Amino acid sequence: MEAADVEWELEEGIPQVDDPFIQQYLKGRNSLIEEEQKQRHDFTLRKSLSPLAKTACKIVSKIRDRELKPTEPTLSNHDNRHVSEEALHPGHGLHNARDRMETSELWKILQKMPKGSFLHAHLNVMFDADFLVDQALATEGIHIVAPEALSSQSRLEETPFTLQYLSGAVSSSGNESALWTSSGHSFPVRVSLQSAASSFPNGGEQGFRDWLKSRCVPLRERSGYTHDNYGPAAVWDAYRRSTSVISSLLGYEPILRAGLRRLFAKLADDGVKYAELRTEFSYPFYKKGSGEPEEGFAEWCGVFQEELGRFKNTEEGKSFHGARVIWTTTGISSKQDLAESMMNCIMAKQDFPDVICGFDWVGQEGSKGQLVDFVPMMFWFRKLCVEERVDIPFFFHASECATHGESPSHNLFDAILLGARRIGDGVSLYEHPMLIELIKEKKILVERCPISNGRHRLTDSIGANSLPFLLSRGVPVSLGSDSQAVLGHGWNGLTPELWRALRGPERLEITDLAILIENSIRWSNYVDQPAAEWLSGIREGVLGEGVKAARLQEWYADFEKFCEWIALEYAEVDLDD
């Protein structure tokens, strides 16, 4: 400060910085800032970072900021639309930006980041449509089974059908036109997929491939519709239509085996070490060459266990710790149907205890009952588990598509009261301060899927972008994905979610991502644990003695190597710029 300014301040009686009471104020201010920083979710991690890791974190932030700078002085109306859509509905513009994403330096960096565990993923939407169609057409005996002729554009888009293995004795092949014409035929019609493809009226086999892929992808633009035409109810209808095709196809052993091999390889390639896959057992399972469905799902679990073991014995799978299955009921409104599913879950757990690791209830919240409507069934399930001496914890979806004031957000209350160890989505949690404190107290992890929820239009803009709010309140959160692959993105893994978290409205830092990944390891159900042991492992973290502690120690070592690679690879980045 210039001497004239100091003289003027003294003449006016303005306190000086060196005055004792101003110094006392500044001391209190600094203490308040330090105390507030201690409440940050990443405070302990930041404090423990090595000098090399701190440098790497700064480098990533610089690269992110550099890539966010517009390359053109102005944006076109088209670009502006995608920018605003991405802010309101995360994931909406990612398909259009895929090439730009995958060639960015930030993507290259995040691909190499050790990912920990993938805790929120639905098996039947983890496969891209091209792969599914190729497998279906290449597998002998796969038929399309339709309840009516697909003889109009609306029927081609809306009529439900399944893909399943059939023996020649029950096939309608030889009468392929029955599938595409509306008169003179009895239904349901069963036509081999190869015959259906060659007789497809709109472009032959290539047209058939394009059509079948469109039926595997929810929300693909049809008949002039865009994503603006879809609300949550329409999204769920489209989701059910597509997953009925996919789930029925995955019910055939050769297709399932091929899909699992591909999935495990893609997860490992992305740096994921462990996964818990939500799986719907809503369609029967057929062994190779068998036209008779298996009773129960023990054979399915056996295939899962075999393929996982084979993959872990390969060079690309040697560092993959494994995968387990969360038994998932989707859209079940009948208590009898739910009871049957629960009993099948328990039997599968008894036969393959290392495969089944939890139970989830999923549905279009508000359309066919709330979680509270099934509370008696959940207590009945617990009683059965005790009687059969199996431990199957709850990992509930709750408040996946709710906005303020809607009853589906009340599913959060039931999920907490029923003892869920993790909650899927929880998009309206930010509206419930008491529930936030309960979740922290009970050590419940919230699994967020910003890209998928935004793409599905299941959240409002505030709910979609509430991740920083939850983190600032100390809520344990991890990132997952509902349906990246089948939505047409072609991705499996966590790199897209991390990329968006760094570049999106949240503007997280690499330390934020590290905490999200650490949380995924802390809340992984690697081995069955009673409640007390489960909570102890979460609290002890890296200082514990069990499997979870070992996985955390391994991840921290990998993270340090990752930071070392960043510092060497991007040593030219000017941190003072």
C-alpha positions in Angstrom: 0.0 0.0 0.0 1.3 3.4 -0.9 2.3 5.8 1.9 -0.4 8.3 1.0 -3.1 5.6 1.4 -1.7 4.6 4.8 -1.7 8.2 5.9 -5.3 8.7 4.8 -6.4 5.5 6.6 -4.7 6.6 9.8 -6.3 10.1 9.6 -9.7 8.5 9.2 -9.1 6.1 12.0 -9.4 2.9 9.9 -7.9 -0.1 11.7 -4.7 -1.5 10.3 -3.9 -5.1 9.5 -1.2 -5.2 12.2 -3.6 -4.1 14.9 -4.0 -6.8 17.6 -7.8 -7.2 17.2 -7.5 -7.4 13.3 -4.8 -10.1 13.8 -7.1 -11.9 16.2 -9.9 -11.8 13.6 -7.6 -13.1 10.8 -6.4 -15.9 13.2 -10.0 -16.9 13.8 -10.8 -16.7 10.1 -7.9 -19.0 9.3 -9.0 -21.4 12.0 -12.5 -21.5 10.6 -11.2 -22.2 7.1 -9.0 -25.0 8.4 -11.8 -26.5 10.4 -14.1 -26.4 7.5 -11.5 -28.1 5.3 -11.3 -30.9 7.8 -14.9 -31.7 7.0 -14.2 -32.2 3.3 -14.7 -35.8 2.2 -11.2 -35.9 0.7 -9.4 -34.2 3.6 -7.6 -37.3 4.8 -6.6 -38.3 1.3 -5.3 -34.8 0.5 -3.3 -34.8 3.7 -1.7 -38.1 2.9 -0.8 -37.4 -0.7 2.9 -37.7 -1.6 4.5 -34.6 -3.3 4.5 -36.6 -6.6 0.7 -37.3 -6.2 0.0 -33.6 -5.4 1.8 -32.6 -8.6 -0.1 -35.2 -10.6 -3.4 -33.9 -9.3 -2.5 -30.3 -10.3 -1.5 -31.5 -13.8 -4.8 -33.2 -14.3 -6.7 -30.1 -13.3 -4.6 -28.0 -15.7 -5.3 -30.4 -18.6 -9.0 -30.4 -17.7 -9.2 -26.6 -17.7 -7.3 -26.4 -20.9 -9.6 -28.8 -22.7 -12.7 -27.0 -21.4 -11.6 -23.8 -23.1 -13.6 -23.3 -26.3 -11.6 -23.8 -29.4 -13.8 -21.4 -31.4 -14.7 -17.8 -30.4 -18.4 -18.6 -30.5 -20.6 -21.7 -30.4 -23.1 -22.6 -33.1 -26.8 -23.0 -32.1 -26.3 -26.7 -32.5 -23.4 -26.7 -30.1 -25.2 -24.5 -27.7 -28.1 -26.9 -27.6 -25.9 -29.8 -26.7 -24.1 -27.7 -24.0 -27.4 -26.8 -22.3 -28.7 -30.4 -22.7 -25.6 -31.8 -21.0 -26.0 -29.3 -18.1 -29.7 -30.2 -17.6 -29.5 -33.9 -18.3 -26.0 -35.4 -17.9 -25.2 -38.0 -20.5 -27.6 -36.6 -23.1 -24.9 -35.2 -25.4 -22.2 -37.8 -24.7 -23.1 -40.1 -27.6 -22.6 -37.2 -30.1 -19.4 -36.2 -28.4 -17.9 -39.8 -28.2 -15.1 -39.2 -30.7 -14.1 -36.0 -29.1 -14.1 -37.7 -25.6 -12.0 -40.7 -26.6 -9.3 -38.6 -28.3 -8.9 -36.2 -25.4 -5.9 -36.2 -23.0 -8.3 -36.4 -20.1 -9.8 -39.6 -21.4 -6.3 -41.1 -21.9 -5.4 -40.3 -18.3 -8.6 -41.6 -16.8 -8.4 -44.9 -18.8 -5.2 -45.6 -16.9 -6.6 -44.7 -13.5 -7.1 -47.7 -11.2 -10.9 -48.0 -10.9 -11.5 -50.2 -7.8 -15.0 -51.8 -7.9 -17.9 -51.4 -10.2 -20.9 -51.7 -7.8 -23.8 -50.5 -9.9 -24.3 -52.3 -13.2 -27.2 -54.3 -14.7 -25.9 -57.4 -16.5 -28.5 -57.4 -19.3 -27.6 -53.9 -20.5 -23.8 -54.3 -20.3 -23.5 -55.5 -23.9 -23.5 -53.3 -27.0 -26.2 -54.0 -29.6 -23.8 -55.0 -32.4 -22.3 -57.7 -30.3 -25.7 -59.1 -29.3 -27.0 -59.2 -32.8 -23.8 -60.8 -34.1 -24.0 -63.5 -31.5 -27.7 -64.1 -32.1 -27.3 -64.5 -35.8 -24.2 -66.7 -35.5 -25.7 -69.1 -32.9 -27.6 -72.1 -34.3 -31.2 -72.6 -33.2 -31.9 -69.0 -32.1 -35.5 -68.1 -33.0 -37.6 -64.9 -32.8 -40.9 -65.6 -31.1 -43.6 -63.0 -31.6 -47.2 -62.9 -30.4 -48.4 -61.3 -33.6 -47.2 -60.4 -37.0 -44.7 -57.5 -37.2 -46.6 -56.2 -40.2 -46.6 -52.4 -39.6 -44.1 -49.8 -38.5 -45.8 -49.4 -35.1 -45.6 -53.2 -34.5 -42.0 -53.3 -35.6 -41.3 -50.6 -33.0 -43.6 -51.7 -30.1 -44.6 -55.3 -30.2 -42.8 -57.4 -27.6 -41.0 -60.5 -28.7 -38.2 -62.8 -27.4 -35.1 -64.4 -28.8 -34.7 -68.0 -27.7 -33.3 -71.4 -28.6 -35.8 -73.8 -30.1 -35.4 -77.2 -31.6 -36.5 -77.8 -35.2 -39.6 -79.6 -34.0 -41.2 -76.5 -32.7 -39.9 -74.0 -35.2 -42.2 -72.3 -37.7 -39.3 -71.9 -40.2 -40.4 -72.6 -43.7 -43.2 -70.1 -43.2 -41.0 -67.0 -42.7 -43.6 -64.7 -44.2 -45.8 -65.3 -41.1 -43.6 -63.0 -39.1 -44.0 -60.1 -41.5 -47.6 -60.4 -42.8 -50.8 -60.2 -40.9 -53.2 -62.7 -42.6 -53.7 -66.4 -42.6 -51.4 -67.4 -39.8 -51.7 -68.6 -36.3 -49.7 -67.1 -33.5 -47.3 -67.0 -31.7 -45.0 -67.5 -34.6 -41.5 -69.0 -34.2 -39.0 -68.3 -37.0 -35.3 -68.9 -37.0 -33.3 -65.7 -36.8 -31.4 -66.4 -40.0 -34.7 -67.0 -41.9 -36.2 -63.9 -40.4 -33.2 -61.8 -41.5 -33.2 -63.0 -45.1 -37.0 -62.4 -45.4 -37.0 -59.0 -43.7 -39.1 -56.8 -46.0 -37.2 -53.5 -45.3 -33.7 -54.2 -46.6 -33.0 -57.8 -46.2 -30.4 -59.0 -43.7 -28.7 -55.6 -43.3 -32.1 -54.0 -42.7 -32.9 -56.7 -40.2 -29.7 -56.1 -38.3 -30.4 -52.4 -38.1 -34.0 -53.1 -36.9 -32.9 -55.7 -34.3 -30.2 -53.4 -32.9 -32.8 -50.6 -32.6 -35.0 -53.0 -30.5 -32.1 -53.6 -28.2 -31.4 -49.9 -27.5 -33.9 -48.0 -25.4 -34.6 -44.5 -26.6 -33.2 -44.9 -30.1 -34.9 -42.2 -32.1 -37.9 -43.8 -33.9 -40.4 -42.3 -36.4 -39.2 -38.7 -35.8 -39.1 -38.9 -32.0 -36.2 -37.4 -30.1 -35.3 -37.6 -26.5 -37.4 -34.5 -25.8 -40.5 -36.7 -26.4 -39.6 -39.1 -23.6 -40.6 -38.7 -20.0 -39.7 -41.3 -17.2 -42.8 -43.4 -18.0 -42.0 -43.6 -21.7 -38.3 -44.4 -20.8 -39.4 -47.3 -18.6 -41.6 -48.7 -21.3 -38.8 -48.5 -23.9 -36.4 -50.1 -21.3 -38.7 -53.0 -20.7 -39.2 -53.7 -24.4 -35.5 -53.7 -25.1 -34.5 -55.7 -22.0 -37.1 -58.4 -22.8 -35.2 -59.0 -26.1 -31.8 -59.0 -24.4 -32.7 -61.0 -21.3 -34.4 -63.8 -23.3 -31.3 -64.0 -25.6 -28.9 -64.2 -22.6 -31.0 -67.1 -21.3 -29.2 -69.4 -23.7 -26.0 -70.9 -22.4 -23.7 -70.2 -25.4 -24.8 -66.6 -25.6 -24.4 -66.1 -21.9 -20.9 -67.6 -21.9 -19.7 -65.4 -24.8 -21.2 -62.3 -23.2 -19.6 -62.9 -19.8 -16.2 -63.5 -21.4 -16.5 -60.2 -23.3 -17.7 -58.3 -20.2 -15.0 -59.5 -17.8 -12.4 -58.6 -20.4 -13.8 -55.1 -21.0 -14.0 -54.4 -17.3 -10.5 -55.5 -16.6 -9.2 -53.5 -19.6 -10.8 -50.4 -18.1 -8.9 -50.9 -14.8 -11.9 -52.3 -12.8 -10.8 -55.0 -10.4 -14.1 -56.2 -9.1 -17.8 -56.0 -10.0 -21.2 -56.7 -8.5 -23.7 -57.2 -11.3 -27.4 -56.8 -10.8 -29.1 -59.6 -12.7 -32.8 -60.2 -13.5 -33.8 -63.8 -13.4 -37.1 -63.2 -15.2 -36.5 -65.6 -18.2 -35.8 -69.3 -18.1 -32.3 -70.6 -18.7 -31.6 -73.1 -21.4 -28.5 -75.3 -21.6 -26.7 -75.6 -24.9 -28.7 -77.7 -27.3 -31.6 -78.1 -24.9 -35.1 -77.0 -25.7 -36.3 -77.6 -22.2 -35.7 -74.8 -19.6 -33.8 -75.5 -16.5 -35.6 -75.6 -13.2 -34.3 -72.8 -11.1 -31.1 -70.9 -11.8 -28.3 -73.1 -10.4 -27.1 -73.9 -13.9 -26.9 -70.2 -14.7 -24.8 -69.6 -11.5 -22.6 -72.5 -12.5 -21.9 -70.9 -15.9 -21.2 -67.6 -14.3 -18.7 -69.2 -11.8 -17.0 -71.2 -14.6 -16.5 -68.3 -16.9 -15.2 -66.0 -14.1 -12.7 -68.7 -13.1 -11.5 -69.2 -16.7 -11.1 -65.5 -17.2 -9.1 -65.0 -14.0 -6.7 -67.8 -15.2 -5.9 -65.8 -18.4 -3.2 -63.2 -18.8 -5.7 -60.4 -19.1 -7.6 -61.5 -16.1 -4.8 -62.3 -13.7 -5.3 -59.0 -11.8 -9.1 -59.2 -11.8 -10.3 -60.0 -8.3 -13.7 -61.3 -9.3 -17.4 -60.6 -9.7 -20.6 -61.5 -7.9 -24.3 -61.2 -8.6 -27.0 -59.1 -6.9 -30.3 -61.0 -7.4 -32.6 -58.4 -8.8 -36.4 -58.3 -9.2 -37.6 -55.8 -11.7 -41.2 -54.6 -12.2 -42.7 -57.4 -10.1 -46.1 -56.2 -8.7 -47.4 -59.6 -7.5 -46.4 -60.8 -4.1 -46.7 -64.4 -5.3 -44.2 -63.7 -8.1 -41.9 -61.9 -5.7 -42.0 -64.8 -3.2 -41.1 -67.3 -6.0 -38.2 -65.1 -7.0 -37.0 -64.8 -3.4 -37.1 -68.6 -2.9 -35.1 -69.1 -6.2 -32.6 -66.6 -4.9 -32.1 -68.5 -1.6 -31.7 -71.8 -3.5 -29.2 -70.3 -5.8 -27.3 -68.9 -2.8 -27.2 -72.3 -1.2 -25.8 -73.9 -4.3 -23.4 -71.1 -5.3 -22.7 -69.0 -2.2 -19.8 -67.2 -3.9 -21.9 -66.0 -6.8 -25.0 -64.5 -5.1 -24.1 -61.6 -2.8 -27.3 -59.5 -2.4 -30.9 -58.8 -3.2 -32.4 -55.8 -4.9 -35.9 -54.6 -5.8 -36.2 -52.5 -8.9 -39.1 -51.0 -10.8 -40.7 -47.8 -12.1 -41.2 -46.2 -8.8 -44.8 -45.1 -8.3 -46.3 -47.1 -11.1 -46.7 -50.5 -9.5 -46.4 -49.9 -5.8 -43.8 -48.5 -3.6 -41.1 -50.4 -1.6 -43.3 -49.9 1.5 -45.9 -52.1 -0.2 -43.5 -55.0 -0.1 -42.1 -54.5 3.4 -43.9 -57.6 4.7 -42.3 -59.6 1.9 -38.8 -58.2 2.8 -39.3 -59.4 6.4 -40.5 -62.8 5.2 -37.4 -63.0 3.0 -35.1 -62.2 6.0 -36.9 -64.9 8.0 -36.3 -67.5 5.2 -32.6 -66.5 5.0 -32.2 -67.1 8.8 -34.0 -70.4 8.5 -31.9 -71.5 5.6 -28.7 -70.1 7.1 -27.7 -67.8 4.3 -26.7 -64.2 4.4 -28.2 -62.1 1.6 -28.1 -58.4 2.3 -30.2 -55.7 0.7 -28.8 -53.4 -2.0 -32.0 -51.4 -2.9 -32.7 -49.0 -5.7 -34.5 -46.0 -4.2 -35.5 -42.7 -5.6 -34.2 -43.4 -9.1 -36.5 -41.1 -10.9 -38.1 -38.9 -8.3 -38.3 -35.1 -8.1 -39.4 -32.9 -5.2 -42.7 -33.9 -3.7 -43.1 -37.2 -5.5 -43.8 -40.3 -3.4 -41.0 -42.4 -4.9 -38.5 -40.4 -2.8 -40.2 -42.1 0.2 -38.5 -45.3 -0.9 -35.4 -43.9 0.6 -37.0 -44.1 4.0 -37.8 -47.8 3.6 -34.4 -48.7 2.1 -32.7 -47.2 5.2 -35.2 -48.8 7.7 -34.9 -52.2 6.0 -31.1 -52.1 6.5 -29.9 -51.6 3.0 -26.1 -51.6 2.9 -26.0 -49.6 -0.3 -28.7 -47.5 -2.1 -28.9 -47.2 -5.9 -29.3 -43.7 -7.3 -31.0 -41.8 -4.5 -31.4 -38.7 -6.7 -33.7 -36.9 -4.3 -31.6 -37.5 -1.3 -30.3 -33.9 -1.3 -33.9 -32.9 -0.3 -33.8 -34.9 2.9 -31.4 -33.6 5.5 -32.4 -36.1 8.2 -31.9 -39.0 5.8 -28.5 -37.7 4.9 -27.5 -37.8 8.5 -29.0 -41.3 8.9 -27.1 -42.6 5.8 -23.8 -41.2 7.2 -24.6 -42.7 10.7 -25.5 -46.1 9.3 -22.6 -46.2 6.8 -24.8 -46.6 3.8 -23.2 -46.0 0.4 -25.1 -44.2 -2.4 -24.4 -45.5 -5.9 -24.8 -42.7 -8.4 -25.1 -43.1 -12.2 -25.2 -39.5 -13.6 -24.8 -40.4 -17.3 -27.5 -43.1 -17.4 -30.0 -41.1 -15.3 -29.4 -38.0 -17.4 -29.7 -40.0 -20.6 -32.9 -41.6 -19.4 -34.4 -38.3 -18.3 -35.1 -39.8 -14.9 -33.9 -36.8 -12.9 -34.4 -33.1 -12.8 -31.4 -31.0 -13.4 -30.8 -30.4 -9.7 -31.0 -34.1 -8.8 -28.7 -35.0 -11.7 -26.0 -32.6 -10.5 -26.3 -33.1 -6.8 -23.1 -35.2 -6.5 -21.0 -32.3 -5.1 -23.6 -31.5 -2.6 -23.7 -35.0 -1.2 -19.9 -35.2 -1.1 -19.7 -31.8 0.7 -22.1 -33.2 3.3 -19.9 -36.3 3.9 -22.3 -38.8 2.2 -20.3 -41.9 1.0 -20.9 -42.1 -2.8 -19.5 -44.2 -5.6 -20.0 -44.0 -9.3 -21.6 -46.7 -11.5 -23.5 -47.0 -14.7 -27.0 -48.3 -15.5 -26.7 -48.9 -19.2 -23.7 -47.4 -21.1 -23.2 -50.2 -23.6 -26.8 -50.9 -24.7 -27.6 -47.2 -24.9 -25.3 -47.1 -27.9 -22.2 -45.7 -26.2 -20.3 -48.9 -26.6 -18.6 -48.5 -23.2 -18.2 -50.9 -20.3 -16.4 -49.6 -17.2 -16.0 -46.4 -15.2 -13.9 -44.2 -17.5 -16.9 -42.3 -19.0 -18.4 -41.6 -15.6 -15.1 -40.3 -14.3 -14.6 -38.2 -17.4 -17.9 -36.6 -17.0 -17.5 -36.0 -13.3 -14.2 -34.1 -14.0 -15.6 -32.1 -17.0 -19.3 -31.7 -16.2 -21.1 -29.2 -14.1 -19.7 -30.9 -10.9 -16.1 -30.0 -11.8 -14.7 -32.5 -9.4 -10.9 -32.9 -8.9 -8.8 -36.1 -9.2 -8.9 -36.4 -5.4 -12.7 -36.4 -5.5 -12.6 -39.3 -8.0 -10.1 -41.1 -5.8 -12.5 -40.9 -2.8 -15.3 -42.2 -5.0 -13.2 -45.2 -6.0 -12.0 -45.8 -2.5 -15.6 -45.9 -1.4 -16.4 -48.5 -4.0 -13.8 -50.7 -2.5 -14.8 -50.1 1.1 -18.4 -51.0 0.3 -17.7 -54.0 -1.9 -19.2 -57.3 -0.8 -16.1 -59.4 -1.6 -17.1 -62.0 0.9 -20.2 -62.6 3.0 -20.1 -60.7 6.3 -22.6 -60.3 9.1 -23.6 -56.7 9.8 -21.1 -56.0 12.6 -18.2 -57.4 10.6 -19.3 -55.4 7.5 -19.4 -52.1 9.4 -16.1 -52.9 11.1 -14.5 -53.3 7.7 -15.9 -50.0 6.4 -14.7 -48.1 9.5 -11.2 -49.7 9.7 -10.6 -49.2 5.9 -7.0 -49.6 4.9 -5.9 -50.2 8.6 -8.0 -53.3 8.9 -6.9 -56.9 8.4 -9.4 -58.5 6.1 -9.8 -58.8 2.3 -11.2 -55.2 2.1 -8.1 -53.7 3.8 -5.8 -55.7 1.4 -7.8 -54.4 -1.6 -7.5 -50.8 -0.3 -3.8 -51.1 0.3 -3.4 -52.5 -3.2 -5.4 -49.6 -4.7 -3.4 -46.9 -2.9 -0.2 -48.4 -4.3 -1.7 -48.5 -7.8 -2.9 -44.9 -7.4 0.7 -43.8 -6.5 2.0 -45.5 -9.6 -0.7 -43.8 -11.6 0.3 -40.4 -10.3 3.9 -41.2 -11.1 2.9 -42.0 -14.7 1.0 -38.6 -15.0 4.0 -36.7 -13.6 6.4 -38.3 -16.2 4.0 -38.3 -19.1 2.9 -34.7 -18.7 6.0 -33.1 -17.2 5.8 -30.3 -19.8 2.5 -29.0 -18.3 3.1 -25.5 -16.9 1.5 -25.5 -13.4 2.1 -21.8 -13.0 0.3 -20.8 -16.1 
